[in-house]
Amino acid sequence: MSSEVISSGHSACAGCGEIIGERMVLEALGKDVIVCQATGCMEITTTPYPRTAFKVPWLHVTFENAASAASGIVEADRKLGRNTTVVAIGGDGGMMDIGVRALSGVMERGHDLMLVVTDNEAYMNTGIQRSSGTPKYAATTTTPAGSVVPGKREWKKSISRIAIAHGIPYVATASIGFPEDLVAKVKKAQGIKGPKLLHIYTPCPVGWGYDSSKTVYYAKKIVETGLWPLYEIENGKLTISQRPTFAPLEEYFTGQKRYKHIKPEHIKEVSERVKAGWKELEKQEKAGVDLMLLP
């Protein structure tokens, strides 16, 4: 991967999945791009004032308004007769929790921009607190695992399902462990008019507690176990990108300190949910239903 868009002069942690994902996205989009990015790990590691690691126009905005700021930029750009790719990037805070209102507004209004959710499954920048994107049973600093409470007690939010409920033309999931799939989806999204959302799995060695050399391993393993389905929804039609081998969930959980407390009954519960979820996904793909028409 070249350093045309993001230079090596950043301070992201060794093994950071988020910087890998962001580099892949921006390399795929090319240099005619404007980036709006919410506060988070990528902001503090790539743009400590007065320096920047980005070689394209890049705007730092708050957790609440990355999508809103991007919508203003794209409308001004089109008014000037240009067709610059405008992308809003955020994580658990900027897209899934604090910024979800702006995200929803942009999708409902139909702005021609790309929304990228880089998902490391917690608020890593501020101390590894839980978010709506944190999986059930994962331990964080605000959902510590003990003898009574086994980590987070709620299931992970599906931001892609929320997106398709807005009737936008393109929604896709991806993982940095499958770069060809990720890049292909970014390029496809770039050619579609209207709001597009990509939900990208980006492991975090610091927040999850694993050796930094294992980032790509976990990014692949979560897909192989079926925990992270790879699919795209274009104009309401679901297409599964890759079917899992349903590798044992233990292969994914083992080695992550956030799951060191997990018990066989927890794994069984997660496994049953994964199988039920895949059954429903395959049913929807086979039926070819327009997901945007579902009540």
Secondary structure, DSSP 8 states (H G I E B T S, - for coil): ---SSB-S-----TT-HHHHHHHHHHHHH-SSEEEEEESSHHHHHH--TT---BSS-EEEE-TT-HHHHHHHHHHHHHHTT---EEEEEE-IIIIISTTHHHHHHHHHHT-S-EEEEEE-SSBTTTTSB--TTS-TT---SSS-B-SS-BS--S----HHHHHHTTT-SEEEEEETTSHHHHHHHHHHHHTSSS-EEEEEE---HHHHT--GGGHHHHHHHHHHHTSS-EEEEETTEEEEEE------THHHHTT-GGGTT--HHHHHHHHHHHHHHHHHHHHHHHHT--GGG--
